[in-house]
Amino acid sequence: MEPVPVSVVVVSRARPRWLARCLTGIAQLDHRPFEVVVVACPAGCEAVRAHPKADEIKLVAYDQDNISAARNRGIAAAAGEIVAFIDDDAVPEPSWLSRLTAPFEHEEVAAVGGYVIGRNGFSLQWGAGTVDASGERRALSLEGEEPVTLHPQNDRAIKTEGTNMAVRRSILAEMGGFDPAFRFYLDETDLNLRLAARDHATALAPMARVHHGVAESARRAADRTPRDLHEIGASKMVFLRKHIAPDEHKRALARFRAEQKARLLRAMRDGPLDAGDVFRIMRSLDAGIAEGAGRDLPRMSALPAASEGFRPFTARPGAKHRIHAGRSWVRQRLEDEARAAVIAGETATVLSLSPTALFHTLRFGEDGIWRQIGGQYGRAERSGPLFRLATLKRRIALEGRRLSKFRNV
C-alpha cells in the first residue's frame, strides 16, 4: 500500500535558530511523500528563507502569539491527506513520520500520537495517556512497542501531544482545527476531547518519537522554570467553560492552582525562584484565570482546502545511519567522519565515550549530527543501572542496538 501524502506543520515564534534546527532534522526523515508547512513570525520567516531547502517549504507569515490560530493557518495551507505537527524546539527521529502515520492505514483511526523524549535524549517526557473533561491527564500503560488503536471510554479522551501528533486533514478541517481561544496550553487537549465527543479512534505509536528541547520563551526559562502563567491560567479557564459544568469549576481550579503552586515551590527550593517570584507568578496565573472567564469562545468553522497543491519535500528515505564511535579523545576525528557522512546524504551519530560512569546525553546539532556523549560505564536510559561494567566494544554495540530501533543502522 502506497503511503498517503502528509503535511508536516511547524509553528514558530521568536525562535529562529531552534526552527532552523528542527527543519534540518525534518530533512533527515525517511518518509515519503510529505510536505513541510512553516507558520512563523518575521524572524522565523527569515530563518526559513535562509535554509538550504527553502524552495521546498510552504511558508505562511503570522506574527500573533496564538499557537491555535497559527496551526489553523498551517492546516489551511496543507495539501496532504494527513497533517502532522511538531514544535519548533523539537527534532524528530529519522523514522518519526513513517511510524506516526502508519496507523492511518486503518480507516477508523482519526488521529495518532507519538512519544516525546526530554532534554537529556533518553527520559520520556510524555508517553501514553488519557485526559478527562477538566483537562487532568492520567498515564496509560501500554504493552510492547507496536501502535495501539484506542477508543474514548469512561468520559476520558486519548491524549496526544501537540509536538508529536497527526490527524486526518478531512476530519481536522471539518472540525475547524484548533480552537483559537487557546492561545497557548490545552489546545491539543481540547481537540482530543472534541475528537472523543465524535467517538473517533486515536492510535498511540510508542516508537514514533521526537526529542523536545523546551526552548526558552517569555513564559519559561531555559531550565523550564515558569516566568509567567497568565496564558496557562486563561486556557485552563476556557477549557473548563467548554467541557464541564459551572458548579464544577471551583473544585477543578483549586486542584489546578495547587499543582501550579507546588511546581513554583519546587523551583524556589531548587534555586531559580525566590518567594517574591512565586507570589508574582501566582498573581499572573490568577489574572489569566480571570481573563479566561470572560474570553470570547469563537464559533468553530470548517477550514478551507489548500490554495496550493502538494509541494513534495525531499528528505532521506532509505538513507543509512552511521554510528561513529570511539573514545572521547578521538572525538574530533569522529566529528569529521560524521560530517562527511551527512554531506554524502547519510545520517550520523557521534558516540563519544570516556572511561567514566558519567550519565549519557543525546542531542541533535544544528549541523545535522546526533551526538551521544557519556561514560563507557555510565547510564544512558535513566531506568538502567548507575554503573554498567562493559568493554568499550561491548558498550558501543549495546548503544548501537538501542539506536537501531529508531535509525537505519
C-alpha atoms as a printed R data frame, in Angstrom:
    type eleno elety resid chain resno       x      y      z
1   ATOM     1    CA   MET     A     1   0.000  0.000  0.000
2   ATOM     2    CA   GLU     A     2   1.388  3.403 -1.015
3   ATOM     3    CA   PRO     A     3   1.874  5.853  1.880
4   ATOM     4    CA   VAL     A     4  -0.588  8.731  1.820
5   ATOM     5    CA   PRO     A     5   0.772 12.273  1.361
6   ATOM     6    CA   VAL     A     6   1.473 14.008  4.679
7   ATOM     7    CA   SER     A     7   1.805 17.693  5.565
8   ATOM     8    CA   VAL     A     8   4.157 18.472  8.465
9   ATOM     9    CA   VAL     A     9   3.173 21.749 10.146
10  ATOM    10    CA   VAL     A    10   5.691 23.670 12.258
11  ATOM    11    CA   VAL     A    11   4.669 26.834 14.129
12  ATOM    12    CA   SER     A    12   7.461 29.146 15.251
13  ATOM    13    CA   ARG     A    13   7.618 32.418 17.122
14  ATOM    14    CA   ALA     A    14  10.809 34.265 18.168
15  ATOM    15    CA   ARG     A    15  12.972 31.119 17.986
16  ATOM    16    CA   PRO     A    16  14.637 31.192 14.543
17  ATOM    17    CA   ARG     A    17  17.689 29.090 15.474
18  ATOM    18    CA   TRP     A    18  15.526 26.382 17.017
19  ATOM    19    CA   LEU     A    19  13.316 26.431 13.915
20  ATOM    20    CA   ALA     A    20  16.330 26.018 11.621
21  ATOM    21    CA   ARG     A    21  17.496 23.030 13.686
22  ATOM    22    CA   CYS     A    22  14.006 21.489 13.550
23  ATOM    23    CA   LEU     A    23  13.946 21.826  9.748
24  ATOM    24    CA   THR     A    24  17.375 20.222  9.498
25  ATOM    25    CA   GLY     A    25  16.024 17.272 11.467
26  ATOM    26    CA   ILE     A    26  12.919 17.067  9.265
27  ATOM    27    CA   ALA     A    27  15.204 16.984  6.215
28  ATOM    28    CA   GLN     A    28  16.607 13.672  7.514
29  ATOM    29    CA   LEU     A    29  13.257 11.871  7.730
30  ATOM    30    CA   ASP     A    30  12.986  8.514  5.966
31  ATOM    31    CA   HIS     A    31   9.358  9.078  4.883
32  ATOM    32    CA   ARG     A    32   7.858  9.927  1.513
33  ATOM    33    CA   PRO     A    33   5.802 11.679  0.330
34  ATOM    34    CA   PHE     A    34   5.464 14.644  2.635
35  ATOM    35    CA   GLU     A    35   5.490 18.419  2.509
36  ATOM    36    CA   VAL     A    36   6.539 20.992  5.097
37  ATOM    37    CA   VAL     A    37   4.410 23.988  6.106
38  ATOM    38    CA   VAL     A    38   6.006 26.575  8.402
39  ATOM    39    CA   VAL     A    39   3.898 29.263 10.071
40  ATOM    40    CA   ALA     A    40   6.263 31.834 11.507
41  ATOM    41    CA   CYS     A    41   6.950 35.347 12.751
42  ATOM    42    CA   PRO     A    42   9.293 37.637 10.733
43  ATOM    43    CA   ALA     A    43  12.433 36.192 12.363
44  ATOM    44    CA   GLY     A    44  11.215 32.664 11.648
45  ATOM    45    CA   CYS     A    45  10.410 33.559  8.047
46  ATOM    46    CA   GLU     A    46  13.981 34.782  7.594
47  ATOM    47    CA   ALA     A    47  15.291 31.513  9.034
48  ATOM    48    CA   VAL     A    48  13.209 29.552  6.520
49  ATOM    49    CA   ARG     A    49  14.367 31.686  3.597
50  ATOM    50    CA   ALA     A    50  17.985 31.079  4.650
51  ATOM    51    CA   HIS     A    51  17.509 27.303  4.896
52  ATOM    52    CA   PRO     A    52  19.033 25.160  2.102
53  ATOM    53    CA   LYS     A    53  15.601 23.679  1.348
54  ATOM    54    CA   ALA     A    54  13.703 26.971  1.430
55  ATOM    55    CA   ASP     A    55  12.205 26.423 -2.029
56  ATOM    56    CA   GLU     A    56  10.608 23.163 -0.872
57  ATOM    57    CA   ILE     A    57   8.886 24.709  2.160
58  ATOM    58    CA   LYS     A    58   5.456 26.327  2.203
59  ATOM    59    CA   LEU     A    59   5.901 29.476  4.284
60  ATOM    60    CA   VAL     A    60   2.993 31.248  5.973
61  ATOM    61    CA   ALA     A    61   3.748 34.559  7.702
62  ATOM    62    CA   TYR     A    62   1.916 35.039 11.004
63  ATOM    63    CA   ASP     A    63   3.010 37.320 13.835
64  ATOM    64    CA   GLN     A    64   0.411 36.817 16.576
65  ATOM    65    CA   ASP     A    65   1.063 34.986 19.845
66  ATOM    66    CA   ASN     A    66  -1.632 32.343 19.348
67  ATOM    67    CA   ILE     A    67  -0.495 28.800 18.620
68  ATOM    68    CA   SER     A    68  -4.007 27.557 17.750
69  ATOM    69    CA   ALA     A    69  -4.625 30.282 15.173
70  ATOM    70    CA   ALA     A    70  -1.141 29.697 13.757
71  ATOM    71    CA   ARG     A    71  -1.714 25.963 13.448
72  ATOM    72    CA   ASN     A    72  -5.020 26.607 11.700
73  ATOM    73    CA   ARG     A    73  -3.186 28.674  9.103
74  ATOM    74    CA   GLY     A    74  -0.833 25.743  8.642
75  ATOM    75    CA   ILE     A    75  -3.738 23.340  8.215
76  ATOM    76    CA   ALA     A    76  -5.319 25.672  5.652
77  ATOM    77    CA   ALA     A    77  -2.083 25.598  3.613
78  ATOM    78    CA   ALA     A    78  -1.647 21.823  3.980
79  ATOM    79    CA   ALA     A    79  -2.467 19.724  0.918
80  ATOM    80    CA   GLY     A    80  -1.685 16.315  2.421
81  ATOM    81    CA   GLU     A    81  -4.301 13.785  3.495
82  ATOM    82    CA   ILE     A    82  -2.678 13.652  6.939
83  ATOM    83    CA   VAL     A    83  -1.474 16.700  8.905
84  ATOM    84    CA   ALA     A    84   1.351 16.091 11.387
85  ATOM    85    CA   PHE     A    85   2.535 18.579 13.987
86  ATOM    86    CA   ILE     A    86   5.924 19.153 15.598
87  ATOM    87    CA   ASP     A    87   7.140 22.122 17.667
88  ATOM    88    CA   ASP     A    88  10.000 24.343 16.548
89  ATOM    89    CA   ASP     A    89  12.080 23.348 19.598
90  ATOM    90    CA   ALA     A    90  11.751 19.636 18.820
91  ATOM    91    CA   VAL     A    91  13.655 17.314 16.477
92  ATOM    92    CA   PRO     A    92  12.262 14.070 15.060
93  ATOM    93    CA   GLU     A    93  13.962 10.722 14.924
94  ATOM    94    CA   PRO     A    94  14.530  9.823 11.227
95  ATOM    95    CA   SER     A    95  11.791  7.170 11.480
96  ATOM    96    CA   TRP     A    96   9.304  9.515 13.217
97  ATOM    97    CA   LEU     A    97   6.932 10.357 10.384
98  ATOM    98    CA   SER     A    98   6.800  6.850  8.927
99  ATOM    99    CA   ARG     A    99   5.859  5.432 12.302
100 ATOM   100    CA   LEU     A   100   3.481  8.248 13.240
101 ATOM   101    CA   THR     A   101   1.459  7.873 10.043
102 ATOM   102    CA   ALA     A   102   1.487  4.065  9.714
103 ATOM   103    CA   PRO     A   103  -1.660  3.559 11.861
104 ATOM   104    CA   PHE     A   104  -3.694  5.595  9.354
105 ATOM   105    CA   GLU     A   105  -3.803  2.519  7.138
106 ATOM   106    CA   HIS     A   106  -6.753  1.607  9.364
107 ATOM   107    CA   GLU     A   107  -9.714  3.716  8.282
108 ATOM   108    CA   GLU     A   108 -11.134  4.011 11.795
109 ATOM   109    CA   VAL     A   109  -8.070  5.934 13.007
110 ATOM   110    CA   ALA     A   110  -8.652  9.702 13.029
111 ATOM   111    CA   ALA     A   111  -5.564 10.783 14.961
112 ATOM   112    CA   VAL     A   112  -2.219  9.377 16.085
113 ATOM   113    CA   GLY     A   113   0.065 10.429 18.922
114 ATOM   114    CA   GLY     A   114   3.721  9.572 19.414
115 ATOM   115    CA   TYR     A   115   6.052  9.701 22.408
116 ATOM   116    CA   VAL     A   116   8.111 12.739 23.439
117 ATOM   117    CA   ILE     A   117  11.681 12.461 24.763
118 ATOM   118    CA   GLY     A   118  13.054 15.081 27.151
119 ATOM   119    CA   ARG     A   119  16.177 17.210 27.055
120 ATOM   120    CA   ASN     A   120  18.688 14.537 28.061
121 ATOM   121    CA   GLY     A   121  17.759 12.483 24.988
122 ATOM   122    CA   PHE     A   122  16.591  9.407 26.913
123 ATOM   123    CA   SER     A   123  13.935 10.212 29.515
124 ATOM   124    CA   LEU     A   124  10.312 10.008 28.465
125 ATOM   125    CA   GLN     A   125   8.710 13.438 28.766
126 ATOM   126    CA   TRP     A   126   5.276 12.326 27.576
127 ATOM   127    CA   GLY     A   127   4.119  8.795 26.845
128 ATOM   128    CA   ALA     A   128   0.673  7.243 26.637
129 ATOM   129    CA   GLY     A   129  -2.147  8.930 28.497
130 ATOM   130    CA   THR     A   130  -5.800  9.802 28.734
131 ATOM   131    CA   VAL     A   131  -7.455 13.058 29.775
132 ATOM   132    CA   ASP     A   132 -10.765 13.939 31.394
133 ATOM   133    CA   ALA     A   133 -13.140 16.839 30.856
134 ATOM   134    CA   SER     A   134 -11.319 19.006 33.400
135 ATOM   135    CA   GLY     A   135  -8.050 18.623 31.494
136 ATOM   136    CA   GLU     A   136  -6.390 16.337 34.022
137 ATOM   137    CA   ARG     A   137  -4.041 13.816 32.453
138 ATOM   138    CA   ARG     A   138  -3.598 10.216 33.594
139 ATOM   139    CA   ALA     A   139  -0.767  7.935 32.445
140 ATOM   140    CA   LEU     A   140  -1.803  4.902 30.428
141 ATOM   141    CA   SER     A   141   0.165  1.652 30.468
142 ATOM   142    CA   LEU     A   142   0.724  0.121 27.029
143 ATOM   143    CA   GLU     A   143   2.359 -3.222 26.370
144 ATOM   144    CA   GLY     A   144   5.056 -3.504 23.715
145 ATOM   145    CA   GLU     A   145   6.252 -1.127 21.038
146 ATOM   146    CA   GLU     A   146   3.589 -1.584 18.360
147 ATOM   147    CA   PRO     A   147   0.902  1.068 17.702
148 ATOM   148    CA   VAL     A   148  -2.355  0.586 19.591
149 ATOM   149    CA   THR     A   149  -5.738  1.883 18.431
150 ATOM   150    CA   LEU     A   150  -7.891  3.147 21.279
151 ATOM   151    CA   HIS     A   151 -11.420  4.500 21.659
152 ATOM   152    CA   PRO     A   152 -12.615  7.018 24.235
153 ATOM   153    CA   GLN     A   153 -14.281  5.462 27.244
154 ATOM   154    CA   ASN     A   154 -15.446  6.327 30.743
155 ATOM   155    CA   ASP     A   155 -15.576 10.032 29.864
156 ATOM   156    CA   ARG     A   156 -11.853 10.077 29.063
157 ATOM   157    CA   ALA     A   157 -10.238 11.002 25.758
158 ATOM   158    CA   ILE     A   158  -6.976  9.607 24.383
159 ATOM   159    CA   LYS     A   159  -4.262 12.220 24.949
160 ATOM   160    CA   THR     A   160  -1.868 13.312 22.218
161 ATOM   161    CA   GLU     A   161   0.901 15.906 22.487
162 ATOM   162    CA   GLY     A   162   0.957 18.926 20.206
163 ATOM   163    CA   THR     A   163   4.635 18.413 19.419
164 ATOM   164    CA   ASN     A   164   4.091 14.857 18.174
165 ATOM   165    CA   MET     A   165   0.696 14.131 16.679
166 ATOM   166    CA   ALA     A   166  -1.107 13.729 13.373
167 ATOM   167    CA   VAL     A   167  -4.754 13.987 12.307
168 ATOM   168    CA   ARG     A   168  -6.641 13.208  9.100
169 ATOM   169    CA   ARG     A   169  -6.971 16.541  7.321
170 ATOM   170    CA   SER     A   170 -10.573 15.942  6.267
171 ATOM   171    CA   ILE     A   171 -11.658 15.445  9.888
172 ATOM   172    CA   LEU     A   172  -9.476 18.219 11.274
173 ATOM   173    CA   ALA     A   173 -10.614 20.792  8.717
174 ATOM   174    CA   GLU     A   174 -14.300 19.891  9.091
175 ATOM   175    CA   MET     A   175 -13.973 20.391 12.867
176 ATOM   176    CA   GLY     A   176 -12.428 23.831 12.383
177 ATOM   177    CA   GLY     A   177  -8.943 22.800 13.504
178 ATOM   178    CA   PHE     A   178  -7.723 24.105 16.853
179 ATOM   179    CA   ASP     A   179  -9.821 26.498 18.933
180 ATOM   180    CA   PRO     A   180  -8.109 29.942 18.828
181 ATOM   181    CA   ALA     A   181  -9.470 30.678 22.312
182 ATOM   182    CA   PHE     A   182  -6.496 28.569 23.435
183 ATOM   183    CA   ARG     A   183  -3.615 30.885 22.646
184 ATOM   184    CA   PHE     A   184  -1.183 28.604 24.474
185 ATOM   185    CA   TYR     A   185  -1.724 25.416 26.507
186 ATOM   186    CA   LEU     A   186  -4.505 22.804 26.308
187 ATOM   187    CA   ASP     A   187  -5.039 23.488 22.596
188 ATOM   188    CA   GLU     A   188  -4.409 19.872 21.573
189 ATOM   189    CA   THR     A   189  -6.204 18.590 24.706
190 ATOM   190    CA   ASP     A   190  -9.343 20.445 23.651
191 ATOM   191    CA   LEU     A   191  -9.014 18.796 20.231
192 ATOM   192    CA   ASN     A   192  -8.638 15.386 21.929
193 ATOM   193    CA   LEU     A   193 -11.945 15.888 23.752
194 ATOM   194    CA   ARG     A   194 -13.703 17.100 20.608
195 ATOM   195    CA   LEU     A   195 -12.488 14.018 18.727
196 ATOM   196    CA   ALA     A   196 -13.691 11.830 21.588
197 ATOM   197    CA   ALA     A   197 -17.110 13.513 21.524
198 ATOM   198    CA   ARG     A   198 -17.447 12.262 17.949
199 ATOM   199    CA   ASP     A   199 -16.278  8.782 19.009
200 ATOM   200    CA   HIS     A   200 -13.205  8.919 16.751
201 ATOM   201    CA   ALA     A   201 -10.448  6.387 17.364
202 ATOM   202    CA   THR     A   202  -6.946  7.570 18.241
203 ATOM   203    CA   ALA     A   203  -3.846  5.416 17.859
204 ATOM   204    CA   LEU     A   204  -0.743  5.748 20.018
205 ATOM   205    CA   ALA     A   205   2.582  4.881 18.373
206 ATOM   206    CA   PRO     A   206   5.283  4.390 21.054
207 ATOM   207    CA   MET     A   207   8.140  4.234 18.543
208 ATOM   208    CA   ALA     A   208   7.202  7.486 16.757
209 ATOM   209    CA   ARG     A   209   9.493  9.753 18.743
210 ATOM   210    CA   VAL     A   210  10.590 13.350 18.836
211 ATOM   211    CA   HIS     A   211  13.174 14.973 21.105
212 ATOM   212    CA   HIS     A   212  11.727 18.069 22.745
213 ATOM   213    CA   GLY     A   213  14.190 20.741 23.804
214 ATOM   214    CA   VAL     A   214  11.706 23.011 25.632
215 ATOM   215    CA   ALA     A   215  13.299 26.260 24.451
216 ATOM   216    CA   GLU     A   216  13.359 29.449 26.450
217 ATOM   217    CA   SER     A   217  10.446 31.823 25.903
218 ATOM   218    CA   ALA     A   218   8.631 34.699 27.572
219 ATOM   219    CA   ARG     A   219   6.704 32.077 29.583
220 ATOM   220    CA   ARG     A   220   9.582 29.886 30.792
221 ATOM   221    CA   ALA     A   221  13.345 29.913 31.281
222 ATOM   222    CA   ALA     A   222  15.771 27.566 29.538
223 ATOM   223    CA   ASP     A   223  15.600 25.225 32.573
224 ATOM   224    CA   ARG     A   224  11.766 25.110 32.256
225 ATOM   225    CA   THR     A   225  11.240 27.354 35.281
226 ATOM   226    CA   PRO     A   226   7.984 29.297 34.765
227 ATOM   227    CA   ARG     A   227   8.205 33.060 34.251
228 ATOM   228    CA   ASP     A   228   4.542 33.833 33.663
229 ATOM   229    CA   LEU     A   229   1.400 31.692 33.931
230 ATOM   230    CA   HIS     A   230  -1.175 34.112 32.534
231 ATOM   231    CA   GLU     A   231  -1.942 32.215 29.331
232 ATOM   232    CA   ILE     A   232  -1.878 28.866 31.114
233 ATOM   233    CA   GLY     A   233  -4.465 30.193 33.570
234 ATOM   234    CA   ALA     A   234  -6.588 31.683 30.794
235 ATOM   235    CA   SER     A   235  -6.549 28.480 28.757
236 ATOM   236    CA   LYS     A   236  -7.433 26.386 31.803
237 ATOM   237    CA   MET     A   237 -10.472 28.564 32.481
238 ATOM   238    CA   VAL     A   238 -11.548 28.438 28.835
239 ATOM   239    CA   PHE     A   239 -11.173 24.662 28.896
240 ATOM   240    CA   LEU     A   240 -13.363 24.303 31.981
241 ATOM   241    CA   ARG     A   241 -16.022 26.595 30.488
242 ATOM   242    CA   LYS     A   242 -16.141 24.428 27.374
243 ATOM   243    CA   HIS     A   243 -16.095 20.983 28.927
244 ATOM   244    CA   ILE     A   244 -17.535 20.836 32.458
245 ATOM   245    CA   ALA     A   245 -20.499 22.301 34.313
246 ATOM   246    CA   PRO     A   246 -20.048 25.684 36.057
247 ATOM   247    CA   ASP     A   247 -20.599 24.185 39.503
248 ATOM   248    CA   GLU     A   248 -17.504 22.008 38.957
249 ATOM   249    CA   HIS     A   249 -15.178 24.924 38.095
250 ATOM   250    CA   LYS     A   250 -14.232 25.857 41.657
251 ATOM   251    CA   ARG     A   251 -13.019 22.395 42.598
252 ATOM   252    CA   ALA     A   252 -11.091 21.929 39.332
253 ATOM   253    CA   LEU     A   253  -9.444 25.340 39.665
254 ATOM   254    CA   ALA     A   254  -8.419 24.624 43.261
255 ATOM   255    CA   ARG     A   255  -6.624 21.449 42.144
256 ATOM   256    CA   PHE     A   256  -5.007 23.300 39.264
257 ATOM   257    CA   ARG     A   257  -3.794 26.198 41.432
258 ATOM   258    CA   ALA     A   258  -2.365 23.741 43.953
259 ATOM   259    CA   GLU     A   259  -0.452 21.911 41.204
260 ATOM   260    CA   GLN     A   260   0.979 25.144 39.805
261 ATOM   261    CA   LYS     A   261   1.933 26.473 43.239
262 ATOM   262    CA   ALA     A   262   3.677 23.196 44.075
263 ATOM   263    CA   ARG     A   263   5.641 23.467 40.839
264 ATOM   264    CA   LEU     A   264   6.751 27.004 41.743
265 ATOM   265    CA   LEU     A   265   7.672 25.993 45.295
266 ATOM   266    CA   ARG     A   266   9.870 23.212 43.923
267 ATOM   267    CA   ALA     A   267  11.617 25.781 41.738
268 ATOM   268    CA   MET     A   268  12.089 28.016 44.792
269 ATOM   269    CA   ARG     A   269  13.536 25.102 46.740
270 ATOM   270    CA   ASP     A   270  15.940 24.287 43.903
271 ATOM   271    CA   GLY     A   271  17.070 27.894 43.491
272 ATOM   272    CA   PRO     A   272  15.762 29.536 40.301
273 ATOM   273    CA   LEU     A   273  12.904 31.379 42.069
274 ATOM   274    CA   ASP     A   274  12.545 33.282 45.314
275 ATOM   275    CA   ALA     A   275   9.417 33.914 47.384
276 ATOM   276    CA   GLY     A   276   8.684 37.155 45.543
277 ATOM   277    CA   ASP     A   277   8.832 35.344 42.191
278 ATOM   278    CA   VAL     A   278   6.371 32.721 43.425
279 ATOM   279    CA   PHE     A   279   3.931 35.414 44.559
280 ATOM   280    CA   ARG     A   280   4.255 37.349 41.280
281 ATOM   281    CA   ILE     A   281   3.829 34.290 39.062
282 ATOM   282    CA   MET     A   282   0.817 33.073 41.033
283 ATOM   283    CA   ARG     A   283  -0.736 36.506 40.541
284 ATOM   284    CA   SER     A   284  -0.207 36.110 36.794
285 ATOM   285    CA   LEU     A   285  -1.990 32.742 36.982
286 ATOM   286    CA   ASP     A   286  -4.980 34.251 38.779
287 ATOM   287    CA   ALA     A   287  -5.111 37.156 36.338
288 ATOM   288    CA   GLY     A   288  -5.139 34.665 33.476
289 ATOM   289    CA   ILE     A   289  -7.950 32.661 35.049
290 ATOM   290    CA   ALA     A   290  -9.987 35.858 35.442
291 ATOM   291    CA   GLU     A   291  -9.330 36.852 31.841
292 ATOM   292    CA   GLY     A   292 -10.214 33.364 30.597
293 ATOM   293    CA   ALA     A   293 -13.567 33.574 32.389
294 ATOM   294    CA   GLY     A   294 -14.606 36.348 30.027
295 ATOM   295    CA   ARG     A   295 -12.698 35.387 26.892
296 ATOM   296    CA   ASP     A   296 -14.841 35.009 23.765
297 ATOM   297    CA   LEU     A   297 -15.418 31.446 22.624
298 ATOM   298    CA   PRO     A   298 -15.486 31.676 18.833
299 ATOM   299    CA   ARG     A   299 -17.757 29.513 16.765
300 ATOM   300    CA   MET     A   300 -15.644 26.878 15.010
301 ATOM   301    CA   SER     A   301 -15.989 26.976 11.224
302 ATOM   302    CA   ALA     A   302 -14.608 24.485  8.718
303 ATOM   303    CA   LEU     A   303 -11.158 25.316  7.362
304 ATOM   304    CA   PRO     A   304 -10.748 25.792  3.588
305 ATOM   305    CA   ALA     A   305  -8.943 23.492  1.191
306 ATOM   306    CA   ALA     A   306  -5.349 24.419  0.420
307 ATOM   307    CA   SER     A   307  -4.998 27.022 -2.322
308 ATOM   308    CA   GLU     A   308  -1.693 25.480 -3.451
309 ATOM   309    CA   GLY     A   309  -1.201 21.841 -4.355
310 ATOM   310    CA   PHE     A   310   1.050 19.381 -2.594
311 ATOM   311    CA   ARG     A   311   4.694 20.531 -2.572
312 ATOM   312    CA   PRO     A   312   6.939 17.477 -2.035
313 ATOM   313    CA   PHE     A   313   9.837 17.905  0.379
314 ATOM   314    CA   THR     A   314  12.970 15.900 -0.408
315 ATOM   315    CA   ALA     A   315  14.252 14.115  2.684
316 ATOM   316    CA   ARG     A   316  16.368 10.969  3.030
317 ATOM   317    CA   PRO     A   317  14.247  7.824  2.569
318 ATOM   318    CA   GLY     A   318  16.458  4.746  2.695
319 ATOM   319    CA   ALA     A   319  19.481  6.677  3.982
320 ATOM   320    CA   LYS     A   320  21.931  4.631  6.031
321 ATOM   321    CA   HIS     A   321  22.617  5.805  9.571
322 ATOM   322    CA   ARG     A   322  26.271  5.648 10.563
323 ATOM   323    CA   ILE     A   323  27.467  5.489 14.172
324 ATOM   324    CA   HIS     A   324  30.939  6.992 14.571
325 ATOM   325    CA   ALA     A   325  32.042  5.663 17.931
326 ATOM   326    CA   GLY     A   326  35.183  5.838 20.000
327 ATOM   327    CA   ARG     A   327  36.983  7.324 22.957
328 ATOM   328    CA   SER     A   328  36.389 10.935 23.916
329 ATOM   329    CA   TRP     A   329  39.951 11.903 22.969
330 ATOM   330    CA   VAL     A   330  39.365 10.973 19.306
331 ATOM   331    CA   ARG     A   331  36.111 12.925 19.149
332 ATOM   332    CA   GLN     A   332  37.382 15.379 16.526
333 ATOM   333    CA   ARG     A   333  38.033 12.516 14.132
334 ATOM   334    CA   LEU     A   334  34.564 11.118 14.846
335 ATOM   335    CA   GLU     A   335  33.050 14.555 14.211
336 ATOM   336    CA   ASP     A   336  34.856 14.843 10.863
337 ATOM   337    CA   GLU     A   337  33.664 11.402  9.801
338 ATOM   338    CA   ALA     A   338  30.069 12.162 10.808
339 ATOM   339    CA   ARG     A   339  30.101 15.492  8.998
340 ATOM   340    CA   ALA     A   340  31.304 13.791  5.817
341 ATOM   341    CA   ALA     A   341  28.559 11.169  6.127
342 ATOM   342    CA   VAL     A   342  25.841 13.819  6.455
343 ATOM   343    CA   ILE     A   343  27.207 15.720  3.451
344 ATOM   344    CA   ALA     A   344  27.138 12.444  1.490
345 ATOM   345    CA   GLY     A   345  23.402 12.050  2.181
346 ATOM   346    CA   GLU     A   346  23.507  9.695  5.146
347 ATOM   347    CA   THR     A   347  22.553 10.389  8.747
348 ATOM   348    CA   ALA     A   348  25.033 10.102 11.583
349 ATOM   349    CA   THR     A   349  25.568  9.794 15.323
350 ATOM   350    CA   VAL     A   350  28.803 10.592 17.115
351 ATOM   351    CA   LEU     A   351  29.101  8.233 20.099
352 ATOM   352    CA   SER     A   352  31.874  9.607 22.302
353 ATOM   353    CA   LEU     A   353  32.687  7.555 25.415
354 ATOM   354    CA   SER     A   354  35.033  8.486 28.232
355 ATOM   355    CA   PRO     A   355  36.393  5.826 30.642
356 ATOM   356    CA   THR     A   356  33.976  7.015 33.342
357 ATOM   357    CA   ALA     A   357  30.491  6.408 34.722
358 ATOM   358    CA   LEU     A   358  29.127  9.761 33.531
359 ATOM   359    CA   PHE     A   359  25.460  9.827 32.516
360 ATOM   360    CA   HIS     A   360  24.858 10.000 28.772
361 ATOM   361    CA   THR     A   361  23.190 12.827 26.876
362 ATOM   362    CA   LEU     A   362  21.865 12.595 23.321
363 ATOM   363    CA   ARG     A   363  21.273 15.744 21.286
364 ATOM   364    CA   PHE     A   364  20.856 16.817 17.674
365 ATOM   365    CA   GLY     A   365  23.022 19.674 16.444
366 ATOM   366    CA   GLU     A   366  22.335 22.479 14.018
367 ATOM   367    CA   ASP     A   367  24.826 20.792 11.681
368 ATOM   368    CA   GLY     A   368  22.594 17.726 11.356
369 ATOM   369    CA   ILE     A   369  24.655 15.387 13.556
370 ATOM   370    CA   TRP     A   370  23.330 13.420 16.526
371 ATOM   371    CA   ARG     A   371  25.751 13.364 19.474
372 ATOM   372    CA   GLN     A   372  25.662 10.867 22.325
373 ATOM   373    CA   ILE     A   373  28.211 11.792 24.981
374 ATOM   374    CA   GLY     A   374  28.884  9.954 28.256
375 ATOM   375    CA   GLY     A   375  30.894  7.376 30.128
376 ATOM   376    CA   GLN     A   376  31.711  3.861 29.000
377 ATOM   377    CA   TYR     A   377  30.228  2.631 32.292
378 ATOM   378    CA   GLY     A   378  27.562  5.323 32.687
379 ATOM   379    CA   ARG     A   379  23.791  5.294 32.464
380 ATOM   380    CA   ALA     A   380  22.116  6.072 29.124
381 ATOM   381    CA   GLU     A   381  18.448  5.200 29.588
382 ATOM   382    CA   ARG     A   382  17.590  6.568 33.024
383 ATOM   383    CA   SER     A   383  15.966  3.306 34.065
384 ATOM   384    CA   GLY     A   384  19.279  1.494 33.547
385 ATOM   385    CA   PRO     A   385  21.933  0.702 36.167
386 ATOM   386    CA   LEU     A   386  24.068  3.522 37.575
387 ATOM   387    CA   PHE     A   387  27.209  1.567 36.701
388 ATOM   388    CA   ARG     A   388  27.400 -0.857 33.782
389 ATOM   389    CA   LEU     A   389  30.605 -2.890 33.554
390 ATOM   390    CA   ALA     A   390  31.376 -3.350 29.862
391 ATOM   391    CA   THR     A   391  34.298 -3.248 27.475
392 ATOM   392    CA   LEU     A   392  34.368 -0.345 25.039
393 ATOM   393    CA   LYS     A   393  33.473 -2.668 22.161
394 ATOM   394    CA   ARG     A   394  30.544 -4.163 24.049
395 ATOM   395    CA   ARG     A   395  29.213 -0.761 25.130
396 ATOM   396    CA   ILE     A   396  29.378  0.572 21.573
397 ATOM   397    CA   ALA     A   397  27.465 -2.488 20.371
398 ATOM   398    CA   LEU     A   398  24.861 -2.040 23.121
399 ATOM   399    CA   GLU     A   399  24.217  1.600 22.209
400 ATOM   400    CA   GLY     A   400  24.162  0.705 18.526
401 ATOM   401    CA   ARG     A   401  21.388 -1.831 19.107
402 ATOM   402    CA   ARG     A   402  19.373  0.743 21.043
403 ATOM   403    CA   LEU     A   403  19.764  3.385 18.318
404 ATOM   404    CA   SER     A   404  18.881  0.868 15.610
405 ATOM   405    CA   LYS     A   405  15.311  0.802 16.924
406 ATOM   406    CA   PHE     A   406  14.853  4.335 15.583
407 ATOM   407    CA   ARG     A   407  17.524  4.773 12.905
408 ATOM   408    CA   ASN     A   408  18.560  2.744  9.870
409 ATOM   409    CA   VAL     A   409  21.819  1.492 11.370
